[in-house]
Amino acid sequence: MKQALKSVLPSPLLQVVKNSYDAVRRLPQVPDAYLHPWRRRSRRRMAEYFNIHKGERCFILGNGPSLKQTDLTQLKNEFTFGMNRIYLLFPELGFTTTYFVSINDLVIEQCADEIAALPIPKFVAWHSNRHFQRMPADMIFLYTTYTGPKFAYDMTRRIWEGATVTNVALQLAFYMGFEQVILVGVDHNFTSKGDANKTVVSTGDDPNHFDPRYFGKGFRWQLPDLDTSEIGYALAREAYRKAGREVLDATVGGKLTIFPKVDYTSLF
């Protein structure tokens, strides 16, 4: 049905259909998204992060294979955002990222215990709260949805996911006041091909990320939606530009063309 709609509807109308479907589907979730005790606590905590890093710079670590070609030891004393299964890299690095972000329900479902155990502030999608028996320490539940496109300036309210956790991290970094945000390991290139957002089961080592265990054999994951991701990236670029801030892309060999490129080693 999804593919049939894509073939007959122009892109703007297709987006309206998607937004309408998502809006109807999430109606029963709206009260809890604002009134549930975990969300009320999350909103209070999130408000404390507003402009906490005003004027500073940070790095957002994607999880592409290019991370293995990047000297990440340079980031030990930098502010960093790690996403999804980035923690597989922590033992090798000898340090953790400053913050952790995850919004994909399949990732959170299969890795909830590992995520809950991370000793850093964690920003996790509210729609996956059912995978936690209690609200872990240092966890903030974000009310993320698929209705967009829109760049969120207030992270205590609804946030468009933009088809990738990297877009949510960009919105978080903006809310926290970072002046300069640098992408690393956002390869924007996947060996695995297929329909965007289709759920698949890995049959072996993961070739799309920095570690073969990332989405290893038996792991359920969704194929990327690079087109929608780029819409989100473009919105982020404009939001930062209008605010007199910037997003730079220091990914080694990355395929993303939305942000200005910068040589990683020149940043230190």
Order of alpha helices (4+ residues) and beta strands (2+ residues): alpha-alpha-alpha-alpha-beta-beta-alpha-beta-alpha-beta-beta-beta-beta-alpha-beta-beta-beta-alpha-beta
